[in-house]
Amino acid sequence: SMLPTRRFFNTMLDDAHLVIRCRLSDLSRRVSEGRLFNQMLDMLKFYSGFEINDQTGLALTDHDMLDYHYNSITSLQRAAFKHFEELQPFAMSNVASIDKRESLLKHFKPLTNATLHKIAAHLCLLPQPNADTDKEQYPTEFLLELLVSRHERRMSQIQALNEMPLYPTEEVLWDENVVPSEFFSGESCLALPKLNLQFLTLHDYLLRNLNLFRLESTYEIKEDIEDIVGRMKPWLMEDGTTGFSGWARMSQPITTFTIVEVAKPNIGENRPSRVRADIKLTLSVKTAVKAEWEALRKHDVVFLISCRMTRSMDLSKPLRERFGIAYVRGCEVQGMLDDTGKLIEENPFEPRPELEGDSRTFRVWLDTNQYQQDMAATLKGAEDVYDTFNILMRRKPKENNFKAVLETIRSLMNTECVVPDWVHDVFLGYGDPAAANYRQVSNYIETLDWNDTFLDMAHLTACFPDHVVKCTLDDPNKQAPPFRLTIPGEKGHQNETEKPTIVVEPYKIENRGPYPHDQPRKNAIPFTPTQVEAIKSGMQPGLTLVVGPPGTGKTDVAVQIISNLYHNYPNQRTLLVTHSNQALNQLFEKILELDIEERHLLRLGHGEEELETDKDFSRYGRVNFILHKRLELLAEVQRLQESLGIRGDVAYTCETAGHFFQYQVVGRWKVFMGKVQTRPGKELDVAAINKEFPFHKYFETAPQPLFKGCSYEEDMAIAEGCFKHLEKIFIQLDVGSPNASCMYMILMTVCICRNSEGLNCCEEVATEPTTC
């Protein structure tokens, strides 16, 4: 499973036909003793036929694997047509009718041992038969398996993954070869994949993580099941059914279980597109426990357990046999039904209806892959699993997110590319680890807006001691932040004896309005040269890892990187992922202190109530914010209308406000600009700006006097800032209108890895709010 050794070792395994010989061994045919051997043999077979080119190391697509299969089967047909008359029907058949195991056995089983040996030798799979002896050199069973396994059509890895159930069943839960018990000493081996230092492909890496995470969560689920079944104290009733004399907070006996919908399969699939069931419980428990069951939310995972007691309980047996745990199936909650049988939709703006009595019915989604497998087994004579469930188990929400993680990994494996090219080889354990640094990537960006990273020109110069800093403005009074820097890359700086030159371009932020809240919030932290280097790396394409002990400013560096990316790439989104809610809240609170608009922030995950702010940045909170903000903006439009003395109800909707802006506000602004703009031969009249400005009455609430009258440029900037303030009102109304169509383009994702915070919660810094 590692490319350097695979190139020669896989060839040796294939030449020795090790997998086939192991499959035909006596140990492989023993059900109990050979179980671990067969599981490990399956892993060996999987990786020996992994979808990768052993020489180039490139991953093979489904199309490549299909071409390889067709070439293999057609070469066998050509050999059969030319040299073996008894295989003429096989040679003339189409590929689709002969590439299955049953079809291949049908054609090859009647052949003699000598003929099978000649076919294998002709295909260079075995040496030529010894003509000096009539003794069979290879068993017929081996020759058949060799030819069939070589030419049968295999299911693609992606197809097998998509058809795999995500919930653990009783077969996996109590299989100590993959889910060891608490008494496991570590002396024996387990049929588990390992996380190597190198991986064959990205698919290999994700598949190993999926299997290990699935088995890790399976171990925890098994412990929960054994705990609640023991607390429920099942016993055999007189009518032969199982009753429960105990009680468990996280489980309840099932009154009835009914499959209510089995939807038709999607095109190209065999499994149902959706399977839904109703679970009826009688919650005759304390009010607090009852409230916990009623608080089951959409997409919460619960487990269905079938428990069958026998008359005698042997305490020496394992817990599963002692309590008769027959089946375990997972499912996902869709919601709770009301008294009329309708699904109670989750609505944070309305209270949930209060239901009478103790009977509650939950509608759940079953795993369609597992349901198909169970129904196929039922058709072959097995018991119908879904008629046997008598316990429903729930788990703590923080420990029950395994299905979402597994679905995410599986969806990543179904995409063509999930990591950038510059980190792909490093991620798989090959090449130079420094290749992901911004100095090595090909798309280095020389000119970037550093915004308010530096406090002044002296601070900027001190942060680049190994560079020559030149400013485009000679006047020291004008050398003030924000700055736009041009820093040449290592490829652009050829002379090693001279220091590279940084060109600094100070610029002014255009006036955003006369109110204090219109002024941009600025950074006040004097970053050190090392911190500035980290900020520079974070602003460039590539991987940035900020490492340091507590108190060294990692959070401040991360926040400044986020702010700079926000201003350099206003049409892109930034995703923050941290290990804990507390770490995310610390980032979030500092982001709020910088020049990032509140409407562009969204916080996902738990722990938001610990934020030191009275504003709600959750998904529902953002919806409320947009609705409340729209009312505030329409009130401002109403005030603007009254200040202009215009009749009518222009602030009734976002659409009428937009027409009002185009025909009344923009029109008056154009007339004003026509009177005060400079033209050849016209003298600058500072007083004309104050005299002709059409929105004096509206801006009476701003700090006065509105215009200083000191210079034409200053007053003109104030007038343009006032119009920017008005324009922003109508832009936000247009974005927040119900008919607005907001499209996002995710062109770059920046992941900031920190040594004290890893992965759990999310935050998005976007340029437009999502339309709901």
Secondary structure, DSSP 8 states (H G I E B T S, - for coil): --HHHHHHHHHHHHHHTHHHHHHTSTGGG-TTTTHHHHHHHHHHHHHHT-SB-TTT--B--HHHHHHHHHHHHHHHHHHHHHH-GGGHHHHTS-GGGTSSHHHHHHHHTTS-HHHHHHHHHHTTSS----TT--S-SS-HHHHHHHHHHHHS----HHHHHHTS-SS--HHHHT-TTTS--TT--S-S--S-----SS-SSHHHHHHHHHHHHHHHHHHHHHHHHHHHHHHH-EEE-TTS-EEE-S--TTEEEEEEEEEEEE----TT-SS-S-EEEEEEEE--S-HHHHHHHHT--TT-EEEEEEE---SS--TTS-HHHHHTEEEEEEEEEEEEB-TTS-B----TTS------SSEEEEEEEE-HHHHHHHHHHHHTT---GGG---EEEE--GGG--HHHHHHHHHHHHTSS--S-HHHHHHHTT-S-GGGGSTTTSS----EEEEETSSSSHHHHHHH-TTSEEEES---GGG--SSEEEE---TTT---SSS--EEEEEE-------SSGGGS---------HHHHHHHHHHHSSS--EE---TTSSHHHHHHHHHHHHHHH-TTS-EEEEESSHHHHHHHHHHHTTSS--GGGEEEESS-GGGSSSSS--SHHHHHHHHHHHHHHHHHHHHHHHHHHT--S-TTSSHHHHHHHIIIIIHHHHHHHHHHHS--TT----HHHHHHH-TTTTGGGGSSS-S---S-HHHHHHHHHHHHHHHHHHHHHHHHHSTT-------------EESS--SSEEEEE-SS----
